[in-house]
Amino acid sequence: MPLARVDEAWREQARALSAELADYQQFTDIEFAVREAASAPSNGRRHLVLLTDGVIDLPAWRGSKPQIDAASRAALLDEAAPLLVAQDTVVHAIAFSAEADGDLVERLAQQTGGLSATVASPEELLTAFLAIVDRIVPSDRVPLTDERFLIEPGLEAFTALLFHGEEPRYW
């Protein structure tokens, strides 16, 4: 999607892309995806969130396996990452598999100043995603003590995001 104001027209355009996103792709070209996302116009610091199985796997028609995968991995870390830093682009990387190339995900995020995580459940994904959002848009926090928090009088707005276990709790 091009950089634009998020309005109803933008949302419709994004929804129209869902068929392409759902189309199964057998191979994973992380280097191309990161370079493509970073090539879009930007008006300042950019944060890319890479959601991946974490393994570069290029089609064999592009060259000898596993050499082409290793070359793409090296190009991503040794060439693309420094360019991203120069463009003020931060990559946050979340891998969805224990078989992921954890070193790749971690190094790409570290080199660009982002966060990395490997997640195995929707709850872990939410936690990782919230950590990324907090890095991008830091917010004040209020301590929770004895299942209560104190908000100063005169505060005009407050948003609470509460996580709890299986037992229902009423606040």
C-alpha positions as CSV (number, residue, x, y, z in Angstrom):
1,M,0.0,0.0,0.0
2,P,1.3,3.5,-0.8
3,L,1.9,5.8,2.1
4,A,-1.3,7.7,2.6
5,R,-3.9,8.9,5.1
6,V,-5.9,6.0,6.5
7,D,-9.5,6.8,5.5
8,E,-12.3,4.7,4.1
9,A,-10.9,4.7,0.6
10,W,-7.5,3.4,1.9
11,R,-9.3,0.7,4.0
12,E,-11.2,-0.5,0.9
13,Q,-7.9,-0.7,-1.1
14,A,-6.3,-2.6,1.8
15,R,-9.3,-5.0,2.0
16,A,-9.0,-5.7,-1.8
17,L,-5.5,-6.9,-1.2
18,S,-6.6,-9.7,1.2
19,A,-7.1,-12.2,-1.7
20,E,-3.4,-11.7,-2.7
21,L,-2.3,-12.1,1.0
22,A,-4.3,-15.3,1.4
23,D,-2.8,-16.8,-1.8
24,Y,-0.4,-19.5,-0.7
25,Q,3.2,-18.9,-1.6
26,Q,5.6,-21.9,-1.3
27,F,8.7,-19.8,-1.0
28,T,9.9,-17.1,1.4
29,D,12.0,-14.2,0.1
30,I,12.5,-12.1,3.2
31,E,15.2,-10.0,1.6
32,F,12.9,-8.9,-1.3
33,A,10.0,-8.3,1.1
34,V,12.1,-6.0,3.4
35,R,13.7,-4.2,0.5
36,E,10.3,-3.7,-1.2
37,A,8.7,-2.4,1.9
38,A,11.6,0.0,2.6
39,S,11.5,1.4,-0.9
40,A,8.1,3.1,-0.4
41,P,8.3,6.9,0.2
42,S,8.7,7.9,3.8
43,N,8.4,11.2,5.6
44,G,10.7,10.4,8.5
45,R,11.5,7.4,10.6
46,R,9.8,4.2,9.3
47,H,9.1,1.1,11.3
48,L,8.6,-2.2,9.4
49,V,7.0,-5.1,11.2
50,L,8.2,-8.4,9.6
51,L,5.9,-11.3,10.3
52,T,7.6,-14.5,9.0
53,D,8.3,-18.1,9.3
54,G,11.8,-16.8,9.7
55,V,13.5,-18.9,7.1
56,I,14.7,-17.6,3.7
57,D,13.7,-20.2,1.1
58,L,14.0,-19.1,-2.5
59,P,12.8,-21.1,-5.5
60,A,15.5,-23.4,-7.1
61,W,15.0,-21.7,-10.5
62,R,17.0,-18.8,-9.1
63,G,20.1,-20.8,-8.6
64,S,21.7,-23.7,-6.6
65,K,20.2,-24.5,-3.2
66,P,21.1,-23.8,-0.5
67,Q,23.7,-21.3,-1.8
68,I,21.0,-18.9,-3.1
69,D,19.3,-18.9,0.3
70,A,22.6,-18.3,2.1
71,A,23.5,-15.5,-0.4
72,S,20.1,-13.8,0.2
73,R,20.5,-14.1,4.0
74,A,24.0,-12.5,3.8
75,A,22.8,-9.7,1.5
76,L,19.9,-8.9,3.9
77,L,22.2,-8.7,6.9
78,D,25.4,-7.3,5.4
79,E,24.0,-5.0,2.7
80,A,20.3,-4.2,3.3
81,A,20.4,-3.7,7.0
82,P,23.0,-0.9,6.9
83,L,21.0,0.8,4.1
84,L,17.9,0.5,6.3
85,V,19.8,2.2,9.1
86,A,20.9,5.0,6.8
87,Q,17.3,5.5,5.7
88,D,16.2,5.6,9.4
89,T,14.2,2.4,8.9
90,V,13.7,0.1,11.9
91,V,12.8,-3.5,11.4
92,H,10.8,-5.3,14.1
93,A,10.8,-9.1,13.3
94,I,8.4,-11.7,14.6
95,A,8.9,-15.3,13.7
96,F,6.0,-17.8,13.9
97,S,8.0,-21.0,14.2
98,A,10.5,-22.7,16.5
99,E,12.2,-23.8,13.3
100,A,12.8,-20.2,12.3
101,D,16.2,-18.8,11.7
102,G,16.2,-17.0,15.0
103,D,19.7,-15.6,14.5
104,L,18.5,-13.9,11.3
105,V,15.4,-12.4,12.9
106,E,17.3,-11.3,15.9
107,R,20.3,-9.8,14.0
108,L,18.0,-8.0,11.5
109,A,16.1,-6.4,14.3
110,Q,19.2,-5.6,16.4
111,Q,21.1,-4.0,13.5
112,T,18.2,-1.7,12.7
113,G,17.3,-0.9,16.3
114,G,14.1,-3.0,16.3
115,L,12.7,-5.7,18.5
116,S,12.6,-9.4,17.7
117,A,10.5,-12.3,19.0
118,T,9.6,-15.9,18.2
119,V,6.0,-16.7,19.1
120,A,4.1,-19.9,19.4
121,S,0.6,-18.7,20.3
122,P,-1.8,-15.8,19.7
123,E,-1.1,-14.6,23.2
124,E,2.7,-14.4,22.5
125,L,2.0,-12.6,19.2
126,L,-0.1,-10.0,21.0
127,T,2.6,-9.5,23.7
128,A,5.3,-9.1,21.0
129,F,3.2,-6.8,18.9
130,L,2.4,-4.6,21.9
131,A,6.1,-4.4,22.8
132,I,6.7,-3.2,19.2
133,V,3.9,-0.6,19.4
134,D,5.2,0.6,22.8
135,R,8.7,1.0,21.2
136,I,7.1,3.0,18.3
137,V,4.7,5.1,20.4
138,P,6.0,5.1,24.0
139,S,3.3,5.8,26.6
140,D,3.1,6.5,30.3
141,R,2.3,3.6,32.5
142,V,0.6,3.2,35.8
143,P,1.6,0.5,38.3
144,L,-0.9,-2.1,39.2
145,T,-0.8,-2.9,43.0
146,D,-3.2,-5.2,44.7
147,E,-5.3,-5.4,41.6
148,R,-5.8,-1.6,41.6
149,F,-4.2,1.4,40.0
150,L,-4.3,5.0,41.1
151,I,-5.1,7.8,38.5
152,E,-4.4,11.4,39.5
153,P,-7.4,13.7,39.9
154,G,-7.9,16.0,36.9
155,L,-6.7,13.5,34.3
156,E,-9.1,13.9,31.3
157,A,-8.5,10.6,29.5
158,F,-7.1,7.2,30.4
159,T,-6.9,3.9,28.5
160,A,-6.4,0.6,30.2
161,L,-5.2,-2.5,28.5
162,L,-5.5,-5.4,31.0
163,F,-4.4,-9.0,30.6
164,H,-5.7,-11.6,32.9
165,G,-5.7,-15.4,33.2
166,E,-8.6,-17.8,32.6
167,E,-10.6,-16.6,35.6
168,P,-12.9,-13.7,34.9
169,R,-12.1,-10.5,36.8
170,Y,-14.3,-7.5,37.2
171,W,-12.7,-4.1,37.5
